[in-house]
């Protein structure tokens, strides 16, 4: 069995197709994901809001002039781009959509906007909030000066201080990027692609499918030991390939998947084993030709990856809503959920459940493969 394991490793090292699908293809797809998602979610710098200010001959208007001039100063925190003008010019600027609103400063401040400027709705909302806050503050200051001028310093301090009435509390261990889940599913796909190695183990031990299998079947070595040695070699070699792809994603593409790294590596090992056992099981059933078996393998794996969210990020949530049991047995969903739970939950319960389910699936697939292999007898080799 040790010799079978050793020579199986040598054969796997020369299998270029296997190396491409398990190592190079996930790396190439990961690079595409990185390029596609690199600029999503980045906040754009705030652009000053263009406004026209029409001043009346009142004390409040002069105070308001000083306020908007301060907010219109050049700098990183500039809020307004102010144009002081008369009402006629201001209306023309608004009609030509060169400004987002007109501020009329008299005894109170009023705002005029255009309903035809849908692209400026956000800026118009900001201006509305600014005008409301300014009028409330001006009213408070005026009443304080009239009734309790001695309290003016405290009132001004209260108005100018920015208070936070809400506290942000994270429900997870980290602020996970929404698009990191695509990389979780990419690792899941790579682990399931190892099914091709398990499928070849099954095919190369069926005498009616290959000449190599014919020679194996007449050899004195027990068939079960041969298969176990080849499966073990596949698990080790393809785990190394998946590990290399994983390290490329976290260290070269800089995708944050390092949460509880030893457990992440365990998840990759168990997932690789599940993929190989799945391929071994599929290789022992179904069509007799090798090409048809490979087609059947992809027909099983790709829907699993789709429903776990590889092609559509919220697909696993949709499945959870309408068919939650499928997420509990879908290997791709279980693998991606291992990484998700490591990154977002303090408890290891969800991760442990996923790992145990993957181990159970591996056992069922492997047992089924051995049962189907033992039942095959050949009248002539």
C-alpha positions as CSV (number, residue, x, y, z in Angstrom):
1,X,0.0,0.0,0.0
2,X,2.9,2.4,0.7
3,X,4.4,1.7,-2.7
4,X,1.0,2.3,-4.3
5,X,0.7,5.6,-2.4
6,X,4.2,6.7,-3.5
7,X,3.8,5.9,-7.2
8,X,0.4,7.4,-7.2
9,X,1.9,10.7,-6.0
10,X,4.5,10.5,-8.9
11,X,1.7,10.0,-11.4
12,X,-0.3,12.9,-10.0
13,X,2.7,15.3,-10.3
14,X,2.7,14.6,-14.0
15,X,-1.0,15.1,-14.5
16,X,-1.1,18.6,-16.0
17,X,-4.9,18.7,-16.5
18,X,-5.4,18.0,-12.8
19,X,-2.9,20.7,-11.7
20,X,-4.6,23.2,-14.0
21,X,-8.2,22.7,-12.7
22,X,-7.3,22.5,-9.0
23,X,-4.5,25.1,-8.8
24,X,-4.3,27.4,-11.8
25,X,-8.0,27.7,-12.6
26,X,-9.0,29.0,-9.1
27,X,-6.0,31.4,-9.1
28,X,-7.1,32.8,-12.5
29,X,-10.7,33.1,-11.4
30,X,-9.6,34.7,-8.2
31,X,-7.6,37.3,-10.1
32,X,-10.7,38.1,-12.1
33,X,-12.8,38.4,-9.0
34,X,-10.2,40.7,-7.5
35,X,-10.2,43.0,-10.6
36,X,-14.0,43.0,-10.7
37,X,-14.6,43.7,-7.0
38,X,-11.6,45.9,-6.2
39,X,-13.3,49.2,-6.7
40,X,-16.8,48.2,-5.4
41,X,-17.6,49.5,-2.0
42,X,-15.0,52.2,-2.0
43,X,-16.4,55.6,-0.9
44,X,-16.1,58.5,-3.2
45,X,-14.9,61.9,-1.9
46,X,-17.7,64.3,-1.1
47,X,-18.1,67.1,-3.7
48,X,-19.2,70.6,-2.4
49,X,-22.8,71.3,-3.1
50,X,-23.3,74.3,-5.5
51,X,-25.9,76.8,-4.1
52,X,-26.9,80.3,-4.7
53,X,-27.5,82.6,-1.7
54,X,-29.9,85.5,-1.9
55,X,-29.4,87.9,1.1
56,X,-32.0,90.3,2.4
57,X,-31.2,93.4,4.4
58,X,-31.5,91.8,7.9
59,X,-29.2,91.1,10.8
60,X,-29.9,87.4,10.4
61,X,-28.8,87.6,6.8
62,X,-25.4,88.9,7.7
63,X,-25.0,86.2,10.3
64,X,-26.0,83.6,7.7
65,X,-23.5,85.1,5.2
66,X,-20.7,84.4,7.7
67,X,-21.9,80.9,8.2
68,X,-22.0,79.9,4.5
69,X,-18.7,81.6,3.8
70,X,-17.2,79.4,6.5
71,X,-18.8,76.3,5.0
72,X,-17.6,77.3,1.5
73,X,-13.9,77.7,2.4
74,X,-11.6,75.5,0.3
75,X,-10.4,72.3,2.1
76,X,-11.2,68.7,2.7
77,X,-14.3,69.6,4.7
78,X,-15.8,72.1,2.3
79,X,-19.5,71.6,2.2
80,X,-20.8,74.4,0.0
81,X,-19.8,76.1,-3.3
82,X,-21.5,79.4,-2.8
83,X,-22.7,82.0,-5.3
84,X,-24.0,85.3,-3.8
85,X,-26.5,86.9,-6.2
86,X,-29.9,88.4,-6.6
87,X,-33.1,86.3,-7.0
88,X,-33.4,86.7,-10.7
89,X,-29.9,85.3,-11.4
90,X,-30.3,82.6,-8.8
91,X,-33.5,81.3,-10.6
92,X,-31.7,81.3,-13.9
93,X,-28.8,79.2,-12.4
94,X,-31.3,76.8,-10.9
95,X,-33.2,76.5,-14.2
96,X,-29.9,75.7,-16.0
97,X,-29.1,73.1,-13.3
98,X,-25.8,74.8,-12.4
99,X,-26.8,74.9,-8.7
100,X,-28.7,72.4,-6.6
101,X,-30.7,74.9,-4.6
102,X,-31.3,78.6,-3.6
103,X,-30.9,79.7,0.0
104,X,-33.0,82.9,0.8
105,X,-31.7,84.5,4.0
106,X,-34.0,87.0,5.7
107,X,-35.4,86.7,9.2
108,X,-35.3,83.0,8.6
109,X,-33.5,80.9,6.0
110,X,-35.6,79.3,3.2
111,X,-34.7,76.8,0.6
112,X,-35.9,76.6,-3.0
113,X,-35.1,73.5,-5.1
114,X,-36.1,72.2,-8.6
115,X,-38.3,69.0,-8.8
116,X,-36.7,68.3,-12.2
117,X,-33.2,67.6,-10.8
118,X,-33.5,63.9,-9.8
119,X,-29.7,63.5,-9.9
120,X,-29.4,66.2,-7.1
121,X,-31.8,64.6,-4.7
122,X,-29.1,63.7,-2.2
123,X,-27.7,67.2,-2.2
124,X,-31.1,68.7,-1.9
125,X,-31.8,66.5,1.2
126,X,-28.5,67.7,2.8
127,X,-29.5,71.3,2.1
128,X,-32.9,70.8,3.6
129,X,-31.4,69.3,6.8
130,X,-28.9,72.2,6.9
131,X,-31.6,74.9,6.7
132,X,-33.7,73.2,9.3
133,X,-30.8,72.9,11.7
134,X,-29.7,76.5,11.1
135,X,-33.2,77.9,11.7
136,X,-33.7,75.9,14.9
137,X,-30.3,77.0,16.3
138,X,-30.9,80.6,15.3
139,X,-34.3,80.5,17.1
140,X,-32.8,79.0,20.3
141,X,-30.0,81.7,20.3
142,X,-32.5,84.5,19.8
143,X,-34.8,83.3,22.6
144,X,-31.8,82.8,25.0
145,X,-30.5,86.4,24.3
146,X,-34.0,87.8,25.0
147,X,-34.7,85.8,28.2
148,X,-31.5,84.4,29.7
149,X,-28.4,86.1,28.2
150,X,-26.2,84.7,31.0
151,X,-26.8,81.2,29.7
152,X,-25.6,82.1,26.2
153,X,-22.1,80.4,26.5
154,X,-23.7,77.1,27.6
155,X,-26.2,77.3,24.8
156,X,-23.5,78.0,22.2
157,X,-21.4,75.1,23.5
158,X,-24.4,72.8,23.3
159,X,-25.2,73.8,19.7
160,X,-21.6,73.5,18.5
161,X,-20.9,70.2,20.0
162,X,-21.6,67.1,17.9
163,X,-23.3,64.4,20.0
164,X,-23.6,60.7,19.1
165,X,-26.9,59.2,20.3
166,X,-26.4,55.8,18.7
167,X,-23.6,53.4,19.4
168,X,-22.4,51.1,16.6
169,X,-22.2,47.5,17.7
170,X,-20.9,44.7,15.5
171,X,-22.8,41.5,15.5
172,X,-19.8,39.6,14.1
173,X,-16.1,39.2,14.8
174,X,-15.1,41.4,11.9
175,X,-16.4,43.7,9.3
176,X,-16.4,41.2,6.5
177,X,-16.4,42.6,2.9
178,X,-19.6,41.6,1.2
179,X,-17.6,40.3,-1.8
180,X,-15.3,38.0,0.2
181,X,-18.1,35.4,0.1
182,X,-17.2,34.9,-3.6
183,X,-13.7,33.9,-2.6
184,X,-15.2,31.5,0.0
185,X,-17.2,29.9,-2.8
186,X,-14.1,29.9,-5.1
187,X,-12.2,27.8,-2.5
188,X,-15.3,25.5,-2.3
189,X,-15.3,25.1,-6.0
190,X,-11.6,24.3,-6.1
191,X,-12.0,21.7,-3.3
192,X,-14.9,20.0,-5.2
193,X,-12.9,20.0,-8.4
194,X,-10.7,17.4,-6.7
195,X,-13.5,15.0,-7.5
196,X,-11.8,14.5,-10.8
197,X,-8.9,12.8,-9.0
198,X,-11.3,10.5,-7.1
199,X,-13.2,9.7,-10.4
200,X,-10.0,8.6,-12.1
201,X,-9.2,6.3,-9.2
202,X,-12.6,4.7,-9.7
203,X,-12.2,4.5,-13.5
204,X,-8.7,3.1,-13.3
205,X,-9.9,0.3,-11.1
206,X,-12.7,-0.9,-13.4
207,X,-11.3,-3.4,-15.9
208,X,-14.1,-2.7,-18.4
209,X,-13.1,1.0,-18.7
210,X,-9.3,0.9,-19.0
211,X,-6.4,-1.4,-19.8
212,X,-4.6,-0.1,-16.7
213,X,-7.5,-1.3,-14.6
214,X,-7.3,-4.7,-16.3
215,X,-3.7,-5.2,-15.1
216,X,-4.6,-4.0,-11.6
217,X,-7.5,-6.5,-11.4
218,X,-5.2,-9.5,-12.1
219,X,-2.4,-8.3,-9.8
220,X,-2.1,-10.1,-6.5
221,X,-2.6,-6.9,-4.5
222,X,-6.0,-6.6,-2.8
223,X,-8.2,-4.2,-4.7
224,X,-9.4,-2.3,-1.6
225,X,-5.7,-1.6,-0.6
226,X,-4.9,-0.4,-4.1
227,X,-7.9,2.0,-4.0
228,X,-7.2,3.2,-0.5
229,X,-3.5,4.0,-1.4
230,X,-4.5,5.9,-4.5
231,X,-7.2,7.8,-2.6
232,X,-4.8,8.8,0.1
233,X,-2.2,10.0,-2.5
234,X,-4.9,12.1,-4.1
235,X,-6.0,13.6,-0.8
236,X,-2.5,14.6,0.1
237,X,-1.5,16.0,-3.3
238,X,-4.6,17.8,-4.1
239,X,-4.7,19.3,-0.5
240,X,-1.3,20.8,-1.3
241,X,-2.6,22.3,-4.5
242,X,-5.7,23.7,-2.8
243,X,-3.5,25.1,0.0
244,X,-1.2,26.8,-2.6
245,X,-4.3,28.4,-4.2
246,X,-5.6,29.5,-0.8
247,X,-2.2,31.1,0.1
248,X,-2.1,32.9,-3.2
249,X,-5.6,34.4,-2.5
250,X,-4.7,35.6,1.0
251,X,-1.1,36.8,0.4
252,X,-1.0,37.9,-3.2
253,X,-4.6,39.0,-3.8
254,X,-4.8,40.3,-0.3
255,X,-8.2,38.8,0.5
256,X,-8.8,38.6,4.2
257,X,-9.4,34.9,4.8
258,X,-6.9,34.5,7.6
259,X,-9.4,34.3,10.5
260,X,-8.5,31.4,12.7
261,X,-6.0,30.1,10.1
262,X,-5.5,26.6,11.6
263,X,-9.2,25.9,11.4
264,X,-9.3,27.3,7.9
265,X,-6.6,24.8,6.8
266,X,-8.5,22.0,8.5
267,X,-11.6,23.0,6.5
268,X,-9.6,22.9,3.2
269,X,-8.2,19.4,4.1
270,X,-11.7,18.0,5.0
271,X,-13.2,19.7,1.9
272,X,-10.6,18.2,-0.3
273,X,-11.3,14.7,1.1
274,X,-15.0,15.2,0.5
275,X,-14.4,16.2,-3.1
276,X,-12.2,13.2,-3.8
277,X,-14.7,10.8,-2.1
278,X,-17.5,12.4,-4.1
279,X,-15.6,11.8,-7.4
280,X,-14.8,8.2,-6.4
281,X,-18.4,7.5,-5.7
282,X,-19.6,9.1,-9.0
283,X,-16.9,7.1,-10.9
284,X,-18.3,3.8,-9.7
285,X,-21.9,4.5,-10.9
286,X,-23.6,5.8,-13.9
287,X,-22.4,5.7,-17.5
288,X,-19.6,3.3,-18.6
289,X,-17.5,5.7,-20.6
290,X,-14.9,7.9,-18.9
291,X,-16.1,11.1,-20.8
292,X,-19.7,10.5,-19.7
293,X,-18.6,10.1,-16.1
294,X,-16.7,13.4,-16.2
295,X,-19.7,15.1,-17.6
296,X,-21.9,13.7,-14.9
297,X,-19.3,14.9,-12.3
298,X,-19.5,18.5,-13.5
299,X,-23.3,18.2,-13.8
300,X,-23.3,17.5,-10.0
301,X,-20.6,20.0,-8.9
302,X,-21.6,23.1,-10.9
303,X,-25.2,23.3,-9.5
304,X,-23.8,22.8,-6.0
305,X,-21.5,25.8,-6.6
306,X,-24.3,27.8,-8.1
307,X,-26.6,27.3,-5.2
308,X,-23.9,28.1,-2.7
309,X,-23.5,31.6,-4.3
310,X,-20.5,31.3,-6.6
311,X,-22.3,32.9,-9.5
312,X,-24.9,34.9,-7.6
313,X,-23.9,36.1,-4.1
314,X,-27.3,35.9,-2.4
315,X,-28.3,32.5,-3.8
316,X,-27.4,30.6,-0.6
317,X,-29.7,33.0,1.3
318,X,-32.5,32.4,-1.2
319,X,-32.0,28.6,-0.8
320,X,-31.9,29.0,3.0
321,X,-35.3,30.8,2.8
322,X,-37.1,28.2,0.6
323,X,-35.2,25.0,1.0
324,X,-32.9,25.1,4.0
325,X,-32.3,21.4,4.1
326,X,-30.4,21.6,0.8
327,X,-27.8,24.0,2.3
328,X,-27.2,21.4,5.0
329,X,-26.2,18.7,2.5
330,X,-24.7,20.8,-0.3
331,X,-20.9,20.3,0.0
332,X,-20.1,23.7,-1.7
333,X,-22.4,25.6,0.7
334,X,-21.0,23.7,3.7
335,X,-17.4,24.6,2.7
336,X,-18.0,28.3,2.1
337,X,-20.0,28.4,5.3
338,X,-17.0,27.1,7.2
339,X,-15.0,30.2,6.2
340,X,-17.9,32.5,6.7
341,X,-18.5,31.2,10.3
342,X,-14.8,31.5,11.1
343,X,-14.7,35.1,10.1
344,X,-18.0,36.2,11.6
345,X,-18.8,34.2,14.7
346,X,-17.1,33.8,18.1
347,X,-18.8,30.4,18.6
348,X,-17.3,27.4,16.8
349,X,-20.7,25.5,16.8
350,X,-21.6,26.4,13.2
351,X,-18.1,25.6,11.9
352,X,-18.0,22.3,13.8
353,X,-21.4,21.3,12.4
354,X,-20.2,22.0,8.9
355,X,-17.0,20.0,9.3
356,X,-18.8,17.0,10.8
357,X,-21.3,17.1,8.0
358,X,-18.5,17.1,5.4
359,X,-16.8,14.2,7.2
360,X,-20.1,12.3,7.2
361,X,-20.6,12.9,3.5
362,X,-17.0,11.8,2.8
363,X,-17.7,8.5,4.7
364,X,-21.0,7.9,2.8
365,X,-19.4,8.6,-0.6
366,X,-16.4,6.5,0.1
367,X,-18.4,3.6,1.5
368,X,-20.8,3.7,-1.5
369,X,-17.8,3.7,-3.9
370,X,-16.3,0.7,-2.2
371,X,-19.6,-1.2,-2.2
372,X,-20.1,-0.6,-5.9
373,X,-16.5,-1.5,-6.7
374,X,-16.7,-4.8,-4.8
375,X,-19.8,-5.9,-6.7
376,X,-18.2,-5.7,-10.1
377,X,-16.9,-8.9,-11.5
378,X,-15.6,-9.7,-14.9
379,X,-16.0,-12.9,-16.9
380,X,-13.0,-12.1,-19.0
381,X,-10.1,-9.6,-18.7
